[in-house]
Amino acid sequence: MRCACLTRLLNQLLVQKAVGIICLVGGVLLIVWGYSKSHALDSQWRQVFTGSPGEKAKWLYIAGAVSCAVGVFQIFAAKK
């Protein structure tokens, strides 16, 4: 019985860390996508006239940062 509980706990930790890694990688990809979107020609023209980066780039940065934070939390704050 003890072995089954330990196996279940290890499986939960591995799944939680895997989800964390996926969130972290997804967040980095969103940040990179936002960076490339902010340096696109249409976004640069919009920034020249309005003074602020495009809305899509801004939201990609925010979503990427949140996803990275969730991923780091999932990886390092796993239930022990």
Biotite code that builds the C-alpha atoms (Angstrom):
import biotite.structure as struc

atoms = struc.array([
    struc.Atom([0.000, 0.000, 0.000], chain_id="A", res_id=1, res_name="MET", atom_name="CA", element="C"),
    struc.Atom([2.804, 2.382, 0.862], chain_id="A", res_id=2, res_name="ARG", atom_name="CA", element="C"),
    struc.Atom([4.485, 1.761, -2.483], chain_id="A", res_id=3, res_name="CYS", atom_name="CA", element="C"),
    struc.Atom([1.278, 2.596, -4.358], chain_id="A", res_id=4, res_name="ALA", atom_name="CA", element="C"),
    struc.Atom([0.917, 5.900, -2.489], chain_id="A", res_id=5, res_name="CYS", atom_name="CA", element="C"),
    struc.Atom([4.529, 6.783, -3.184], chain_id="A", res_id=6, res_name="LEU", atom_name="CA", element="C"),
    struc.Atom([4.135, 5.935, -6.864], chain_id="A", res_id=7, res_name="THR", atom_name="CA", element="C"),
    struc.Atom([1.000, 8.068, -7.107], chain_id="A", res_id=8, res_name="ARG", atom_name="CA", element="C"),
    struc.Atom([2.769, 10.994, -5.397], chain_id="A", res_id=9, res_name="LEU", atom_name="CA", element="C"),
    struc.Atom([5.745, 10.733, -7.750], chain_id="A", res_id=10, res_name="LEU", atom_name="CA", element="C"),
    struc.Atom([3.426, 10.646, -10.767], chain_id="A", res_id=11, res_name="ASN", atom_name="CA", element="C"),
    struc.Atom([1.622, 13.768, -9.548], chain_id="A", res_id=12, res_name="GLN", atom_name="CA", element="C"),
    struc.Atom([4.933, 15.589, -9.076], chain_id="A", res_id=13, res_name="LEU", atom_name="CA", element="C"),
    struc.Atom([6.133, 14.591, -12.526], chain_id="A", res_id=14, res_name="LEU", atom_name="CA", element="C"),
    struc.Atom([2.890, 15.721, -14.151], chain_id="A", res_id=15, res_name="VAL", atom_name="CA", element="C"),
    struc.Atom([2.997, 19.014, -12.248], chain_id="A", res_id=16, res_name="GLN", atom_name="CA", element="C"),
    struc.Atom([6.595, 19.654, -13.306], chain_id="A", res_id=17, res_name="LYS", atom_name="CA", element="C"),
    struc.Atom([5.780, 18.694, -16.908], chain_id="A", res_id=18, res_name="ALA", atom_name="CA", element="C"),
    struc.Atom([2.907, 21.184, -16.951], chain_id="A", res_id=19, res_name="VAL", atom_name="CA", element="C"),
    struc.Atom([5.255, 23.783, -15.498], chain_id="A", res_id=20, res_name="GLY", atom_name="CA", element="C"),
    struc.Atom([7.836, 23.184, -18.203], chain_id="A", res_id=21, res_name="ILE", atom_name="CA", element="C"),
    struc.Atom([5.167, 23.413, -20.911], chain_id="A", res_id=22, res_name="ILE", atom_name="CA", element="C"),
    struc.Atom([3.908, 26.725, -19.457], chain_id="A", res_id=23, res_name="CYS", atom_name="CA", element="C"),
    struc.Atom([7.445, 28.073, -19.239], chain_id="A", res_id=24, res_name="LEU", atom_name="CA", element="C"),
    struc.Atom([8.271, 27.150, -22.828], chain_id="A", res_id=25, res_name="VAL", atom_name="CA", element="C"),
    struc.Atom([4.928, 28.518, -24.034], chain_id="A", res_id=26, res_name="GLY", atom_name="CA", element="C"),
    struc.Atom([5.546, 31.770, -22.171], chain_id="A", res_id=27, res_name="GLY", atom_name="CA", element="C"),
    struc.Atom([8.972, 32.189, -23.718], chain_id="A", res_id=28, res_name="VAL", atom_name="CA", element="C"),
    struc.Atom([7.483, 31.567, -27.158], chain_id="A", res_id=29, res_name="LEU", atom_name="CA", element="C"),
    struc.Atom([4.776, 34.186, -26.529], chain_id="A", res_id=30, res_name="LEU", atom_name="CA", element="C"),
    struc.Atom([7.402, 36.723, -25.462], chain_id="A", res_id=31, res_name="ILE", atom_name="CA", element="C"),
    struc.Atom([9.483, 36.014, -28.564], chain_id="A", res_id=32, res_name="VAL", atom_name="CA", element="C"),
    struc.Atom([6.370, 36.312, -30.739], chain_id="A", res_id=33, res_name="TRP", atom_name="CA", element="C"),
    struc.Atom([5.513, 39.620, -29.061], chain_id="A", res_id=34, res_name="GLY", atom_name="CA", element="C"),
    struc.Atom([9.041, 40.880, -29.656], chain_id="A", res_id=35, res_name="TYR", atom_name="CA", element="C"),
    struc.Atom([8.879, 40.007, -33.340], chain_id="A", res_id=36, res_name="SER", atom_name="CA", element="C"),
    struc.Atom([5.390, 41.534, -33.560], chain_id="A", res_id=37, res_name="LYS", atom_name="CA", element="C"),
    struc.Atom([6.595, 44.773, -31.960], chain_id="A", res_id=38, res_name="SER", atom_name="CA", element="C"),
    struc.Atom([9.386, 45.048, -34.527], chain_id="A", res_id=39, res_name="HIS", atom_name="CA", element="C"),
    struc.Atom([7.121, 44.407, -37.505], chain_id="A", res_id=40, res_name="ALA", atom_name="CA", element="C"),
    struc.Atom([6.750, 47.235, -40.005], chain_id="A", res_id=41, res_name="LEU", atom_name="CA", element="C"),
    struc.Atom([3.098, 48.000, -39.210], chain_id="A", res_id=42, res_name="ASP", atom_name="CA", element="C"),
    struc.Atom([3.828, 48.128, -35.489], chain_id="A", res_id=43, res_name="SER", atom_name="CA", element="C"),
    struc.Atom([6.777, 50.463, -36.037], chain_id="A", res_id=44, res_name="GLN", atom_name="CA", element="C"),
    struc.Atom([4.632, 52.862, -38.059], chain_id="A", res_id=45, res_name="TRP", atom_name="CA", element="C"),
    struc.Atom([1.941, 52.766, -35.398], chain_id="A", res_id=46, res_name="ARG", atom_name="CA", element="C"),
    struc.Atom([4.566, 53.507, -32.743], chain_id="A", res_id=47, res_name="GLN", atom_name="CA", element="C"),
    struc.Atom([5.850, 56.488, -34.746], chain_id="A", res_id=48, res_name="VAL", atom_name="CA", element="C"),
    struc.Atom([2.399, 58.063, -34.856], chain_id="A", res_id=49, res_name="PHE", atom_name="CA", element="C"),
    struc.Atom([0.954, 57.047, -31.495], chain_id="A", res_id=50, res_name="THR", atom_name="CA", element="C"),
    struc.Atom([4.076, 56.661, -29.376], chain_id="A", res_id=51, res_name="GLY", atom_name="CA", element="C"),
    struc.Atom([3.073, 53.287, -28.001], chain_id="A", res_id=52, res_name="SER", atom_name="CA", element="C"),
    struc.Atom([3.723, 49.770, -29.238], chain_id="A", res_id=53, res_name="PRO", atom_name="CA", element="C"),
    struc.Atom([0.912, 47.792, -30.810], chain_id="A", res_id=54, res_name="GLY", atom_name="CA", element="C"),
    struc.Atom([-1.786, 46.280, -28.650], chain_id="A", res_id=55, res_name="GLU", atom_name="CA", element="C"),
    struc.Atom([-1.118, 42.743, -29.850], chain_id="A", res_id=56, res_name="LYS", atom_name="CA", element="C"),
    struc.Atom([2.557, 42.909, -28.935], chain_id="A", res_id=57, res_name="ALA", atom_name="CA", element="C"),
    struc.Atom([1.681, 44.286, -25.508], chain_id="A", res_id=58, res_name="LYS", atom_name="CA", element="C"),
    struc.Atom([-0.787, 41.475, -24.827], chain_id="A", res_id=59, res_name="TRP", atom_name="CA", element="C"),
    struc.Atom([1.685, 38.863, -26.057], chain_id="A", res_id=60, res_name="LEU", atom_name="CA", element="C"),
    struc.Atom([4.261, 40.198, -23.599], chain_id="A", res_id=61, res_name="TYR", atom_name="CA", element="C"),
    struc.Atom([1.749, 40.099, -20.751], chain_id="A", res_id=62, res_name="ILE", atom_name="CA", element="C"),
    struc.Atom([0.501, 36.604, -21.586], chain_id="A", res_id=63, res_name="ALA", atom_name="CA", element="C"),
    struc.Atom([4.081, 35.367, -21.938], chain_id="A", res_id=64, res_name="GLY", atom_name="CA", element="C"),
    struc.Atom([5.106, 36.808, -18.581], chain_id="A", res_id=65, res_name="ALA", atom_name="CA", element="C"),
    struc.Atom([2.080, 35.307, -16.827], chain_id="A", res_id=66, res_name="VAL", atom_name="CA", element="C"),
    struc.Atom([2.662, 31.937, -18.457], chain_id="A", res_id=67, res_name="SER", atom_name="CA", element="C"),
    struc.Atom([6.344, 31.991, -17.457], chain_id="A", res_id=68, res_name="CYS", atom_name="CA", element="C"),
    struc.Atom([5.415, 32.866, -13.871], chain_id="A", res_id=69, res_name="ALA", atom_name="CA", element="C"),
    struc.Atom([2.907, 30.006, -13.709], chain_id="A", res_id=70, res_name="VAL", atom_name="CA", element="C"),
    struc.Atom([5.499, 27.641, -15.175], chain_id="A", res_id=71, res_name="GLY", atom_name="CA", element="C"),
    struc.Atom([8.189, 28.624, -12.678], chain_id="A", res_id=72, res_name="VAL", atom_name="CA", element="C"),
    struc.Atom([5.692, 28.300, -9.832], chain_id="A", res_id=73, res_name="PHE", atom_name="CA", element="C"),
    struc.Atom([4.647, 24.842, -11.046], chain_id="A", res_id=74, res_name="GLN", atom_name="CA", element="C"),
    struc.Atom([8.251, 23.678, -11.343], chain_id="A", res_id=75, res_name="ILE", atom_name="CA", element="C"),
    struc.Atom([9.705, 25.020, -8.099], chain_id="A", res_id=76, res_name="PHE", atom_name="CA", element="C"),
    struc.Atom([6.711, 25.156, -5.775], chain_id="A", res_id=77, res_name="ALA", atom_name="CA", element="C"),
    struc.Atom([5.629, 21.577, -6.368], chain_id="A", res_id=78, res_name="ALA", atom_name="CA", element="C"),
    struc.Atom([3.970, 19.876, -3.421], chain_id="A", res_id=79, res_name="LYS", atom_name="CA", element="C"),
    struc.Atom([6.579, 17.979, -1.505], chain_id="A", res_id=80, res_name="LYS", atom_name="CA", element="C"),
])
